[in-house]
Amino acid sequence: MIDKVKSWQHIFKLDPAKTISDIDLEKIKQSNTDALIVGGTDNIDATNVMDLMLRLTDTSLPVILEVSTKKAIIPGFDYYFIPFVLNSQEKKWMMDIHHHTIKEYKEYLDYVDFFVEGYCIFNEEAKVFQKTNCLKPTIEDAVAYAYMAENIFKLSSFYVEYSGMYGDIEVLKEVSKELNETLLFYGGGIKNLAQAKEMSAYADVIIVGNAIYEDINQALATTQIKK
């Protein structure tokens, strides 16, 4: 799977707990993005994940479940992204939840394509920052986490996450210097093409989420970063 993701530049992220019209969802499915992630932080369960997945069955784009809670794990997705929250103060967000999930679902894992994301979360106001009990990283922290992601944990991606807030380009500049094999993902606050271009200058893949629900046309314009 990693070879396929290496060719991607843009992903739309759809939140099962948010409402999107059929018209706007059709625009997303017909867009020039590379893939669709289904995922979020709050009020995620098997029912709303299944509902959204069924609405995406007619797209030719890869559809990915980002596993934020094991109660929302359902079969049928093309890929499964597994987050490791590197700057969490609690081991469970890097090890324990994953361990418990594997114990419960191990018999199904031979049929699943996994992609492991090493998250580094910056926005202290974000629900995901608070839920996972993170410490706000400095640029130096982020560089060290990126080094760990590639050289110690051999993770598929290192995800600089600002979660609703537009991030610091200097973070991406410095982090990008540390990564050769591990892909650099960026997500957070991208609302238009100019911001998408700025972050994609250093990130291998940008993830656009909230803009879908705020201004669908501006969100769609972000796919123009693709070469």
N, CA, C and O of each residue as an XYZ file, in Angstrom:
908
protein
N       0.804     -1.217      0.000
C       0.000      0.000      0.000
C       0.838      1.269      0.000
O       0.451      2.270     -0.603
N       1.995      1.232      0.681
C       2.810      2.441      0.812
C       3.209      2.990     -0.547
O       3.296      4.206     -0.721
N       3.454      2.107     -1.517
C       3.844      2.582     -2.847
C       2.716      3.373     -3.497
O       2.970      4.363     -4.183
N       1.475      2.946     -3.287
C       0.332      3.672     -3.839
C       0.202      5.047     -3.187
O      -0.020      6.046     -3.871
N       0.342      5.093     -1.856
C       0.181      6.362     -1.149
C       1.290      7.343     -1.531
O       1.070      8.554     -1.510
N       2.458      6.848     -1.874
C       3.557      7.725     -2.270
C       3.214      8.567     -3.495
O       3.836      9.603     -3.728
N       2.246      8.138     -4.264
C       1.854      8.908     -5.454
C       0.770      9.930     -5.157
O       0.405     10.723     -6.025
N       0.250      9.915     -3.927
C      -0.833     10.827     -3.573
C      -0.281     12.194     -3.160
O       0.849     12.309     -2.686
N      -1.107     13.226     -3.353
C      -0.762     14.577     -2.918
C      -1.871     15.234     -2.107
O      -1.617     16.166     -1.345
N      -3.087     14.757     -2.268
C      -4.248     15.424     -1.678
C      -5.265     14.392     -1.216
O      -5.560     13.435     -1.932
N      -5.803     14.593     -0.005
C      -6.862     13.726      0.521
C      -7.947     14.608      1.127
O      -7.653     15.578      1.825
N      -9.202     14.264      0.855
C     -10.318     14.875      1.572
C     -10.677     13.989      2.759
O     -10.709     12.763      2.646
N     -10.947     14.627      3.905
C     -11.333     13.899      5.117
C     -12.772     14.228      5.462
O     -13.126     15.387      5.681
N     -13.596     13.187      5.508
C     -15.023     13.323      5.787
C     -15.325     12.837      7.192
O     -14.898     11.753      7.588
N     -16.055     13.637      7.938
C     -16.377     13.323      9.329
C     -17.762     12.669      9.390
O     -18.747     13.299      9.007
N     -17.858     11.424      9.863
C     -19.161     10.747      9.922
C     -20.172     11.447     10.819
O     -21.377     11.248     10.664
N     -19.694     12.269     11.759
C     -20.596     12.952     12.688
C     -21.107     14.280     12.139
O     -21.920     14.938     12.788
N     -20.644     14.686     10.953
C     -21.085     15.933     10.348
C     -22.009     15.656      9.176
O     -21.956     14.590      8.563
N     -22.858     16.631      8.875
C     -23.835     16.498      7.807
C     -23.282     17.071      6.507
O     -22.753     18.181      6.474
N     -23.416     16.294      5.445
C     -23.044     16.782      4.115
C     -24.148     16.374      3.143
O     -24.629     15.241      3.175
N     -24.539     17.305      2.286
C     -25.625     17.032      1.346
C     -25.169     16.046      0.276
O     -23.971     15.880      0.044
N     -26.118     15.403     -0.365
C     -25.788     14.501     -1.467
C     -25.095     15.247     -2.596
O     -24.191     14.716     -3.241
N     -25.524     16.484     -2.830
C     -24.923     17.276     -3.913
C     -23.453     17.546     -3.625
O     -22.604     17.347     -4.494
N     -23.142     18.002     -2.405
C     -21.747     18.287     -2.059
C     -20.915     17.014     -2.004
O     -19.757     17.013     -2.421
N     -21.487     15.939     -1.500
C     -20.738     14.683     -1.448
C     -20.420     14.187     -2.854
O     -19.345     13.641     -3.099
N     -21.353     14.378     -3.765
C     -21.094     13.975     -5.151
C     -19.946     14.784     -5.747
O     -19.132     14.249     -6.499
N     -19.880     16.060     -5.416
C     -18.771     16.888     -5.881
C     -17.441     16.364     -5.345
O     -16.445     16.343     -6.068
N     -17.420     15.947     -4.095
C     -16.203     15.386     -3.497
C     -15.817     14.086     -4.201
O     -14.644     13.864     -4.502
N     -16.795     13.238     -4.461
C     -16.524     11.945     -5.095
C     -16.017     12.108     -6.526
O     -15.261     11.272     -7.021
N     -16.436     13.186     -7.185
C     -16.024     13.432     -8.565
C     -14.812     14.369     -8.656
O     -14.417     14.765     -9.753
N     -14.235     14.717     -7.529
C     -13.151     15.703     -7.514
C     -11.820     15.071     -7.923
O     -11.720     13.870     -8.170
N     -10.822     15.921     -7.983
C      -9.478     15.500     -8.391
C      -8.615     15.084     -7.206
O      -7.395     14.992     -7.340
N      -9.228     14.829     -6.044
C      -8.444     14.349     -4.910
C      -7.936     12.942     -5.176
O      -8.374     12.284     -6.120
N      -7.002     12.478     -4.335
C      -6.435     11.142     -4.512
C      -7.149     10.071     -3.697
O      -7.119      8.895     -4.059
N      -7.796     10.470     -2.595
C      -8.437      9.493     -1.719
C      -9.373     10.209     -0.756
O      -9.334     11.431     -0.614
N     -10.207      9.424     -0.104
C     -11.133      9.942      0.893
C     -10.908      9.216      2.209
O     -10.913      7.986      2.257
N     -10.710      9.983      3.280
C     -10.615      9.430      4.626
C     -11.941      9.642      5.329
O     -12.513     10.730      5.270
N     -12.425      8.622      5.986
C     -13.568      8.726      6.884
C     -13.021      8.699      8.300
O     -12.411      7.712      8.712
N     -13.236      9.782      9.052
C     -12.685      9.818     10.401
C     -13.023     11.108     11.116
O     -13.377     12.109     10.493
N     -12.908     11.067     12.444
C     -13.171     12.234     13.278
C     -12.876     11.909     14.727
O     -12.388     10.825     15.047
N     -13.181     12.872     15.611
C     -12.853     12.718     17.022
C     -14.070     12.413     17.881
O     -14.037     11.496     18.701
N     -15.137     13.171     17.700
C     -16.309     13.057     18.570
C     -17.479     12.364     17.880
O     -17.666     12.483     16.669
N     -18.262     11.636     18.678
C     -19.528     11.056     18.229
C     -19.363     10.131     17.024
O     -20.212     10.096     16.134
N     -18.269      9.392     17.007
C     -18.018      8.435     15.941
C     -18.449      7.053     16.410
O     -18.015      6.583     17.462
N     -19.300      6.408     15.631
C     -19.715      5.056     15.985
C     -19.931      4.252     14.709
O     -19.855      4.786     13.603
N     -20.201      2.957     14.881
C     -20.338      2.075     13.729
C     -21.486      2.496     12.817
O     -21.418      2.310     11.603
N     -22.532      3.058     13.397
C     -23.706      3.428     12.601
C     -23.403      4.568     11.636
O     -23.685      4.467     10.442
N     -22.822      5.665     12.157
C     -22.577      6.785     11.231
C     -21.407      6.513     10.287
O     -21.365      7.049      9.180
N     -20.455      5.681     10.724
C     -19.384      5.272      9.812
C     -19.954      4.432      8.674
O     -19.609      4.641      7.512
N     -20.818      3.489      9.004
C     -21.438      2.648      7.979
C     -22.295      3.480      7.028
O     -22.267      3.266      5.816
N     -23.049      4.421      7.571
C     -23.903      5.266      6.732
C     -23.075      6.032      5.698
O     -23.437      6.101      4.524
N     -21.960      6.605      6.152
C     -21.121      7.371      5.232
C     -20.429      6.452      4.230
O     -20.331      6.783      3.049
N     -19.950      5.305      4.695
C     -19.304      4.366      3.783
C     -20.252      3.945      2.660
O     -19.844      3.858      1.502
N     -21.510      3.684      3.000
C     -22.480      3.268      1.990
C     -22.730      4.363      0.961
O     -23.007      4.074     -0.203
N     -22.633      5.624      1.391
C     -22.803      6.735      0.454
C     -21.596      6.907     -0.462
O     -21.653      7.653     -1.440
N     -20.506      6.215     -0.143
C     -19.277      6.333     -0.929
C     -19.002      5.108     -1.792
O     -17.954      5.026     -2.432
N     -19.923      4.165     -1.816
C     -19.661      2.912     -2.538
C     -19.555      3.096     -4.045
O     -18.989      2.242     -4.727
N     -20.088      4.193     -4.580
C     -20.065      4.375     -6.027
C     -18.907      5.238     -6.511
O     -18.876      5.619     -7.681
N     -17.952      5.554     -5.635
C     -16.799      6.338     -6.063
C     -15.663      5.422     -6.485
O     -15.517      4.315     -5.965
N     -14.860      5.890     -7.430
C     -13.675      5.138     -7.846
C     -12.462      5.478     -6.985
O     -11.409      4.852     -7.118
N     -12.607      6.469     -6.102
C     -11.500      6.864     -5.234
C     -11.303      5.843     -4.113
O     -12.275      5.235     -3.663
N     -10.068      5.644     -3.654
C      -9.853      4.813     -2.471
C     -10.549      5.435     -1.263
O     -10.472      6.645     -1.049
N     -11.225      4.605     -0.480
C     -11.926      5.073      0.716
C     -11.280      4.424      1.934
O     -11.157      3.202      2.012
N     -10.872      5.263      2.883
C     -10.047      4.840      4.016
C     -10.792      5.104      5.311
O     -11.417      6.153      5.470
N     -10.731      4.164      6.232
C     -11.210      4.425      7.588
C     -10.009      4.751      8.461
O      -9.090      3.944      8.597
N     -10.025      5.953      9.057
C      -9.018      6.284     10.061
C      -9.580      5.846     11.412
O     -10.600      6.363     11.866
N      -8.913      4.904     12.038
C      -9.457      4.250     13.225
C      -9.189      5.104     14.458
O      -8.079      5.106     14.992
N     -10.214      5.831     14.907
C     -10.084      6.661     16.109
C     -10.724      6.009     17.317
O     -10.446      6.396     18.452
N     -11.581      5.020     17.086
C     -12.203      4.263     18.166
C     -12.540      2.870     17.650
O     -13.026      2.722     16.529
N     -12.290      1.871     18.447
C     -12.490      0.511     17.949
C     -13.961      0.180     17.745
O     -14.286     -0.735     16.988
N     -14.854      0.907     18.405
C     -16.282      0.631     18.232
C     -16.777      1.037     16.851
O     -17.881      0.662     16.457
N     -15.973      1.798     16.111
C     -16.366      2.226     14.768
C     -15.692      1.411     13.672
O     -15.840      1.732     12.492
N     -14.961      0.371     14.034
C     -14.281     -0.437     13.038
C     -15.291     -1.351     12.348
O     -15.946     -2.173     12.988
N     -15.402     -1.191     11.041
C     -16.270     -2.061     10.259
C     -15.527     -2.480      8.992
O     -14.674     -1.741      8.503
N     -15.844     -3.655      8.462
C     -15.186     -4.101      7.229
C     -15.727     -3.347      6.026
O     -16.778     -2.710      6.097
N     -14.992     -3.425      4.916
C     -15.481     -2.873      3.668
C     -14.698     -1.700      3.130
O     -14.905     -1.296      1.985
N     -13.796     -1.138      3.933
C     -12.976     -0.027      3.451
C     -11.796     -0.553      2.641
O     -11.369     -1.696      2.806
N     -11.282      0.303      1.764
C     -10.127     -0.091      0.959
C      -8.865     -0.195      1.804
O      -8.058     -1.109      1.632
N      -8.707      0.761      2.726
C      -7.536      0.784      3.599
C      -7.954      1.239      4.989
O      -9.035      1.793      5.184
N      -7.066      0.989      5.952
C      -7.290      1.422      7.335
C      -6.049      2.169      7.803
O      -4.948      1.618      7.799
N      -6.229      3.435      8.208
C      -5.137      4.246      8.740
C      -5.165      4.152     10.266
O      -6.212      4.330     10.889
N      -4.023      3.875     10.849
C      -3.913      3.675     12.291
C      -3.091      4.809     12.897
O      -1.891      4.889     12.635
N      -3.695      5.690     13.701
C      -2.943      6.803     14.292
C      -2.163      6.381     15.544
O      -2.680      5.673     16.408
N      -0.913      6.833     15.619
C      -0.114      6.798     16.840
C       0.106      8.257     17.239
O       0.706      9.010     16.471
N      -0.360      8.676     18.414
C      -0.209     10.077     18.821
C       1.108     10.218     19.574
O       1.199      9.892     20.758
N       2.115     10.702     18.881
C       3.475     10.696     19.416
C       3.662     11.664     20.569
O       4.465     11.403     21.464
N       2.931     12.791     20.569
C       3.123     13.763     21.650
C       2.061     13.650     22.740
O       1.887     14.572     23.537
N       1.353     12.529     22.778
C       0.445     12.277     23.900
C       1.243     11.956     25.156
O       2.325     11.372     25.089
N       0.691     12.347     26.307
C       1.319     12.014     27.585
C       0.873     10.643     28.108
O       1.318     10.199     29.166
N      -0.004      9.985     27.361
C      -0.536      8.698     27.794
C      -0.153      7.606     26.803
O      -0.393      7.725     25.602
N       0.440      6.551     27.323
C       0.912      5.449     26.486
C      -0.212      4.800     25.693
O       0.032      4.226     24.631
N      -1.434      4.884     26.191
C      -2.527      4.174     25.519
C      -2.749      4.666     24.097
O      -3.240      3.915     23.255
N      -2.387      5.939     23.810
C      -2.612      6.470     22.472
C      -1.511      6.075     21.495
O      -1.563      6.427     20.317
N      -0.511      5.340     21.989
C       0.511      4.785     21.103
C       0.564      3.262     21.154
O       1.113      2.632     20.251
N       0.012      2.679     22.181
C       0.201      1.241     22.343
C      -1.049      0.513     22.826
O      -1.477     -0.448     22.186
N      -1.640      0.938     23.926
C      -2.648      0.119     24.604
C      -3.921     -0.064     23.789
O      -4.428     -1.181     23.685
N      -4.450      1.020     23.205
C      -5.670      0.905     22.408
C      -5.438     -0.005     21.211
O      -6.306     -0.800     20.852
N      -4.278      0.112     20.601
C      -3.946     -0.708     19.445
C      -3.849     -2.181     19.851
O      -4.296     -3.068     19.125
N      -3.260     -2.421     21.018
C      -3.116     -3.781     21.544
C      -4.481     -4.420     21.782
O      -4.719     -5.561     21.386
N      -5.367     -3.683     22.428
C      -6.699     -4.208     22.716
C      -7.479     -4.473     21.426
O      -8.209     -5.459     21.323
N      -7.316     -3.585     20.452
C      -8.025     -3.754     19.185
C      -7.542     -4.996     18.452
O      -8.346     -5.752     17.907
N      -6.245     -5.206     18.439
C      -5.694     -6.390     17.772
C      -6.169     -7.662     18.458
O      -6.487     -8.644     17.787
N      -6.220     -7.658     19.784
C      -6.729     -8.828     20.503
C      -8.152     -9.167     20.055
O      -8.507    -10.338     19.917
N      -8.958     -8.135     19.832
C     -10.359     -8.354     19.495
C     -10.577     -8.693     18.020
O     -11.473     -9.466     17.683
N      -9.753     -8.109     17.142
C     -10.012     -8.232     15.709
C      -8.935     -9.011     14.959
O      -8.931     -9.019     13.728
N      -8.027     -9.661     15.674
C      -6.866    -10.290     15.035
C      -7.251    -11.250     13.912
O      -6.550    -11.316     12.902
N      -8.335    -11.989     14.060
C      -8.711    -12.981     13.060
C      -9.056    -12.360     11.711
O      -9.074    -13.054     10.694
N      -9.333    -11.044     11.695
C      -9.690    -10.378     10.441
C      -8.511     -9.648      9.796
O      -8.626     -9.162      8.671
N      -7.393     -9.568     10.490
C      -6.334     -8.650     10.069
C      -5.592     -9.097      8.821
O      -5.001     -8.262      8.137
N      -5.604    -10.378      8.502
C      -4.902    -10.844      7.309
C      -5.492    -10.270      6.032
O      -4.858    -10.303      4.977
N      -6.712     -9.742      6.132
C      -7.402     -9.261      4.943
C      -7.426     -7.740      4.868
O      -8.145     -7.168      4.049
N      -6.649     -7.090      5.713
C      -6.723     -5.639      5.839
C      -5.392     -4.996      5.467
O      -4.326     -5.492      5.834
N      -5.466     -3.876      4.729
C      -4.279     -3.075      4.432
C      -4.172     -1.954      5.459
O      -5.059     -1.107      5.562
N      -3.059     -1.958      6.229
C      -2.847     -0.956      7.266
C      -1.839      0.090      6.799
O      -0.938     -0.193      6.008
N      -2.018      1.299      7.310
C      -1.080      2.395      7.077
C      -0.970      3.132      8.399
O      -1.964      3.663      8.895
N       0.215      3.172      8.975
C       0.375      3.722     10.321
C       0.820      5.184     10.245
O       1.806      5.517      9.589
N       0.064      6.053     10.937
C       0.332      7.487     10.947
C       0.895      7.896     12.310
O       0.274      7.645     13.344
N       2.048      8.515     12.308
C       2.599      9.074     13.537
C       2.146     10.518     13.685
O       2.708     11.414     13.055
N       1.137     10.749     14.509
C       0.571     12.086     14.679
C       1.419     12.933     15.617
O       1.915     12.453     16.637
N       1.576     14.202     15.254
C       2.125     15.214     16.152
C       1.134     16.376     16.131
O       1.040     17.097     15.138
N       0.394     16.558     17.231
C      -0.748     17.467     17.269
C      -0.348     18.782     17.943
O       0.215     18.778     19.037
N      -0.640     19.901     17.285
C      -0.166     21.205     17.742
C      -1.236     22.089     18.368
O      -0.927     22.873     19.265
N      -2.473     21.988     17.927
C      -3.509     22.936     18.343
C      -4.057     22.553     19.710
O      -4.785     21.569     19.844
N      -3.700     23.342     20.729
C      -4.115     23.035     22.093
C      -5.628     23.140     22.294
O      -6.171     22.547     23.226
N      -6.313     23.893     21.420
C      -7.763     24.065     21.545
C      -8.540     22.930     20.872
O      -9.753     22.818     21.047
N      -7.859     22.111     20.122
C      -8.530     21.061     19.368
C      -9.010     19.937     20.283
O      -8.352     19.593     21.264
N     -10.149     19.381     19.948
C     -10.693     18.279     20.744
C      -9.740     17.094     20.771
O      -9.583     16.441     21.803
N      -9.100     16.814     19.634
C      -8.205     15.656     19.586
C      -6.978     15.869     20.462
O      -6.469     14.915     21.052
N      -6.491     17.116     20.556
C      -5.359     17.428     21.428
C      -5.724     17.138     22.878
O      -4.950     16.528     23.616
N      -6.901     17.578     23.272
C      -7.347     17.410     24.654
C      -7.713     15.955     24.955
O      -7.391     15.435     26.024
N      -8.382     15.311     24.012
C      -8.796     13.924     24.230
C      -7.597     13.008     24.420
O      -7.635     12.094     25.243
N      -6.541     13.248     23.668
C      -5.359     12.384     23.744
C      -4.307     12.906     24.720
O      -3.206     12.361     24.808
N      -4.654     13.971     25.457
C      -3.794     14.501     26.519
C      -2.377     14.784     26.013
O      -1.393     14.228     26.501
N      -2.314     15.667     25.022
C      -1.031     15.986     24.396
C      -0.292     17.098     25.142
O      -0.892     17.887     25.872
N       0.998     17.136     24.942
C       1.835     18.284     25.273
C       2.128     19.035     23.988
O       2.483     18.421     22.981
N       1.983     20.370     24.005
C       2.237     21.128     22.789
C       3.716     21.038     22.421
O       4.575     21.377     23.235
N       4.020     20.589     21.209
C       5.428     20.438     20.829
C       6.032     21.745     20.311
O       5.338     22.573     19.721
N       7.314     21.913     20.538
C       8.083     22.958     19.872
C       8.506     22.431     18.504
O       8.279     21.264     18.186
N       9.118     23.287     17.702
C       9.660     22.824     16.427
C      10.708     21.750     16.673
O      10.774     20.757     15.949
N      11.532     21.956     17.706
C      12.568     20.967     18.028
C      11.950     19.630     18.417
O      12.461     18.570     18.055
N      10.847     19.688     19.159
C      10.139     18.455     19.507
C       9.645     17.754     18.249
O       9.806     16.543     18.096
N       9.046     18.525     17.357
C       8.489     17.948     16.140
C       9.571     17.289     15.288
O       9.357     16.216     14.724
N      10.714     17.925     15.199
C      11.830     17.356     14.441
C      12.276     16.033     15.067
O      12.556     15.065     14.360
N      12.339     16.004     16.386
C      12.732     14.768     17.074
C      11.689     13.668     16.868
O      12.044     12.510     16.649
N      10.406     14.027     16.938
C       9.360     13.034     16.686
C       9.441     12.511     15.253
O       9.256     11.318     15.013
N       9.716     13.400     14.307
C       9.842     12.975     12.913
C      11.003     12.000     12.748
O      10.896     11.007     12.028
N      12.105     12.292     13.419
C      13.260     11.378     13.366
C      12.878     10.012     13.937
O      13.228      8.975     13.373
N      12.165     10.021     15.044
C      11.713      8.772     15.654
C      10.772      8.006     14.728
O      10.872      6.786     14.594
N       9.856      8.740     14.089
C       8.880      8.104     13.200
C       9.576      7.345     12.080
O       9.186      6.230     11.735
N      10.607      7.958     11.518
C      11.290      7.313     10.392
C      12.328      6.293     10.827
O      12.378      5.193     10.277
N      13.152      6.634     11.798
C      14.328      5.813     12.086
C      14.143      4.794     13.202
O      14.857      3.793     13.251
N      13.194      5.038     14.094
C      12.979      4.098     15.197
C      11.721      3.258     14.957
O      11.770      2.029     14.998
N      10.600      3.932     14.707
C       9.336      3.207     14.565
C       9.035      2.781     13.136
O       8.151      1.955     12.907
N       9.777      3.347     12.159
C       9.570      2.986     10.747
C       8.106      3.168     10.331
O       7.527      2.296      9.682
N       7.522      4.290     10.705
C       6.111      4.539     10.423
C       5.894      4.920      8.958
O       6.794      5.428      8.289
N       4.683      4.664      8.483
C       4.348      4.975      7.094
C       4.308      6.472      6.840
O       4.726      6.942      5.782
N       3.793      7.230      7.831
C       3.717      8.682      7.661
C       3.939      9.385      8.989
O       3.730      8.815     10.060
N       4.368     10.632      8.893
C       4.438     11.538     10.033
C       3.454     12.652      9.739
O       3.579     13.350      8.733
N       2.473     12.819     10.617
C       1.317     13.687     10.359
C       1.388     14.909     11.265
O       1.142     14.815     12.468
N       1.726     16.057     10.680
C       1.689     17.327     11.407
C       0.241     17.808     11.391
O      -0.288     18.169     10.341
N      -0.392     17.811     12.559
C      -1.830     18.036     12.679
C      -2.124     19.284     13.496
O      -1.774     19.364     14.673
N      -2.774     20.265     12.857
C      -3.215     21.474     13.553
C      -4.716     21.473     13.804
O      -5.216     22.349     14.509
N      -5.428     20.538     13.261
C      -6.826     20.252     13.599
C      -7.708     21.500     13.682
O      -8.089     21.937     14.769
N      -8.025     22.065     12.513
C      -8.920     23.216     12.460
C      -8.230     24.559     12.476
O      -8.861     25.580     12.202
N      -6.937     24.582     12.793
C      -6.164     25.822     12.833
C      -5.071     25.753     11.770
O      -4.423     24.718     11.613
N      -4.862     26.848     11.040
C      -3.813     26.858     10.025
C      -2.451     26.896     10.705
O      -2.219     27.697     11.611
N      -1.562     26.031     10.265
C      -0.317     25.799     10.975
C       0.846     26.690     10.576
O       0.716     27.581      9.737
N       1.980     26.427     11.198
C       3.222     27.166     11.008
C       4.039     26.488      9.922
O       4.453     25.340     10.083
N       4.272     27.181      8.826
C       5.026     26.608      7.715
C       6.452     26.249      8.124
O       7.052     25.339      7.553
N       7.000     26.969      9.123
C       8.361     26.674      9.573
C       8.449     25.271     10.166
O       9.488     24.619     10.060
N       7.370     24.802     10.789
C       7.358     23.432     11.313
C       7.542     22.441     10.173
O       8.362     21.527     10.264
N       6.777     22.623      9.096
C       6.893     21.704      7.969
C       8.263     21.778      7.313
O       8.818     20.751      6.920
N       8.814     22.981      7.191
C      10.146     23.129      6.591
C      11.179     22.302      7.342
O      11.971     21.584      6.733
N      11.167     22.404      8.664
C      12.176     21.709      9.466
C      11.913     20.203      9.518
O      12.841     19.401      9.417
N      10.656     19.831      9.676
C      10.318     18.415      9.747
C      10.642     17.712      8.434
O      11.117     16.576      8.438
N      10.391     18.375      7.326
C      10.618     17.744      6.015
C      12.076     17.357      5.807
O      12.374     16.439      5.043
N      12.983     18.052      6.481
C      14.413     17.741      6.348
C      14.772     16.404      6.983
O      15.798     15.811      6.650
N      13.923     15.927      7.902
C      14.222     14.696      8.634
C      13.680     13.443      7.954
O      14.050     12.328      8.321
N      12.810     13.622      6.971
C      12.079     12.476      6.430
C      12.515     12.160      5.006
O      12.571     13.034      4.141
N      12.820     10.895      4.790
C      13.157     10.412      3.458
C      12.195      9.326      2.996
O      11.641      9.401      1.899
N      11.999      8.313      3.840
C      11.097      7.210      3.509
C       9.701      7.421      4.090
O       8.705      7.093      3.444
N       9.623      7.962      5.297
C       8.333      8.235      5.928
C       7.693      9.450      5.258
O       8.324     10.498      5.127
N       6.453      9.304      4.840
C       5.755     10.400      4.167
C       5.350     11.477      5.164
O       5.011     11.176      6.309
N       5.386     12.735      4.728
C       4.978     13.851      5.562
C       3.556     14.267      5.181
O       3.306     14.716      4.063
N       2.624     14.106      6.139
C       1.248     14.542      5.973
C       1.066     15.858      6.724
O       1.666     16.081      7.776
N       0.222     16.723      6.159
C      -0.178     17.931      6.887
C      -1.691     18.052      6.863
O      -2.323     17.857      5.824
N      -2.274     18.378      8.024
C      -3.698     18.654      8.116
C      -3.965     19.771      9.101
O      -3.328     19.852     10.151
N      -4.919     20.642      8.755
C      -5.291     21.696      9.696
C      -5.499     23.046      9.039
O      -4.542     23.672      8.585
N      -6.738     23.498      8.986
C      -7.042     24.874      8.635
C      -6.883     25.264      7.189
O      -6.969     26.450      6.869
N      -6.652     24.312      6.295
C      -6.536     24.667      4.881
C      -7.920     24.993      4.347
O      -8.801     24.133      4.311
N      -8.107     26.249      3.930
C      -9.424     26.725      3.489
C      -9.463     27.108      2.019
O     -10.541     27.282      1.451
N      -8.279     27.244      1.391
C      -8.266     27.712      0.010
C      -7.020     27.210     -0.709
O      -6.151     26.578     -0.109
N      -6.951     27.500     -1.991
C      -5.852     27.013     -2.818
C      -4.511     27.592     -2.393
O      -3.507     26.879     -2.404
N      -4.470     28.861     -2.019
C      -3.196     29.482     -1.626
C      -2.592     28.756     -0.428
O      -1.394     28.474     -0.412
N      -3.408     28.455      0.561
C      -2.913     27.728      1.738
C      -2.510     26.309      1.357
O      -1.508     25.794      1.852
N      -3.279     25.681      0.487
C      -2.940     24.329      0.038
C      -1.587     24.307     -0.661
O      -0.789     23.392     -0.455
N      -1.333     25.316     -1.487
C      -0.051     25.398     -2.188
C       1.097     25.607     -1.209
O       2.159     25.002     -1.356
N       0.883     26.470     -0.201
C       1.949     26.745      0.757
C       2.350     25.477      1.503
O       3.538     25.182      1.628
N       1.373     24.729      1.998
C       1.691     23.536      2.780
C       2.184     22.389      1.908
O       3.021     21.599      2.344
N       1.683     22.288      0.691
C       2.111     21.186     -0.178
C       3.521     21.393     -0.718
O       4.095     20.477     -1.307
N       4.088     22.586     -0.525
C       5.482     22.804     -0.915
C       6.427     21.947     -0.077
O       7.537     21.639     -0.511
N       5.990     21.561      1.122
C       6.830     20.750      2.003
C       6.192     19.405      2.362
O       6.901     18.419      2.561
N       4.878     19.362      2.445
C       4.195     18.108      2.780
C       4.049     17.242      1.534
O       3.793     17.748      0.441
N       4.213     15.938      1.709
C       3.957     15.019      0.608
C       2.465     14.951      0.304
O       2.060     14.863     -0.855
N       1.655     14.993      1.358
C       0.198     14.896      1.210
C      -0.449     15.919      2.131
O      -0.084     16.023      3.302
N      -1.411     16.676      1.603
C      -2.218     17.544      2.463
C      -3.605     16.925      2.628
O      -4.140     16.292      1.718
N      -4.170     17.130      3.824
C      -5.502     16.618      4.136
C      -6.427     17.810      4.372
O      -6.136     18.676      5.197
N      -7.520     17.847      3.657
C      -8.483     18.950      3.754
C      -9.785     18.392      4.313
O     -10.364     17.465      3.746
N     -10.246     18.962      5.431
C     -11.427     18.435      6.093
C     -12.505     19.463      6.339
O     -13.544     19.442      5.678
N     -12.275     20.375      7.291
C     -13.315     21.328      7.700
C     -13.816     22.194      6.558
O     -14.987     22.572      6.534
N     -12.944     22.510      5.614
C     -13.342     23.372      4.494
C     -14.481     22.766      3.684
O     -15.264     23.493      3.073
N     -14.578     21.449      3.675
C     -15.664     20.781      2.959
C     -17.019     21.269      3.469
O     -17.963     21.445      2.699
N     -17.093     21.481      4.776
C     -18.358     21.834      5.419
C     -18.557     23.346      5.527
O     -19.649     23.813      5.849
N     -17.492     24.106      5.254
C     -17.560     25.562      5.366
C     -17.751     26.249      4.014
O     -18.531     27.194      3.893
N     -17.030     25.763      2.995
C     -17.123     26.343      1.657
C     -16.692     25.278      0.666
O     -15.502     25.135      0.387
N     -17.639     24.537      0.136
C     -17.317     23.386     -0.704
C     -16.509     23.776     -1.936
O     -15.633     23.024     -2.362
N     -16.793     24.942     -2.515
C     -16.072     25.340     -3.724
C     -14.613     25.662     -3.439
O     -13.732     25.315     -4.226
N     -14.355     26.327     -2.315
C     -12.966     26.591     -1.922
C     -12.247     25.278     -1.602
O     -11.071     25.111     -1.927
N     -12.957     24.359     -0.970
C     -12.360     23.054     -0.669
C     -11.968     22.333     -1.957
O     -10.863     21.803     -2.067
N     -12.867     22.316     -2.913
C     -12.582     21.642     -4.183
C     -11.395     22.274     -4.908
O     -10.630     21.584     -5.582
N     -11.252     23.586     -4.764
C     -10.146     24.282     -5.425
C      -8.790     23.831     -4.923
O      -7.795     23.945     -5.638
N      -8.738     23.308     -3.675
C      -7.434     22.876     -3.119
C      -6.844     21.704     -3.888
O      -5.642     21.455     -3.799
N      -7.661     20.982     -4.640
C      -7.122     19.847     -5.412
C      -6.251     20.318     -6.564
O      -5.572     19.503     -7.189
N      -6.253     21.604     -6.859
C      -5.449     22.123     -7.966
C      -3.946     22.079     -7.654
O      -3.125     22.353     -8.529
N      -3.589     21.738     -6.422
C      -2.146     21.599     -6.112
C      -1.537     20.384     -6.795
O      -0.315     20.290     -6.909
N      -2.367     19.457     -7.248
C      -1.856     18.224     -7.825
C      -1.140     18.497     -9.135
O      -1.644     19.205    -10.006
N       0.047     17.918     -9.253
C       0.884     18.124    -10.450
C       0.425     17.195    -11.567
O       0.997     17.211    -12.657
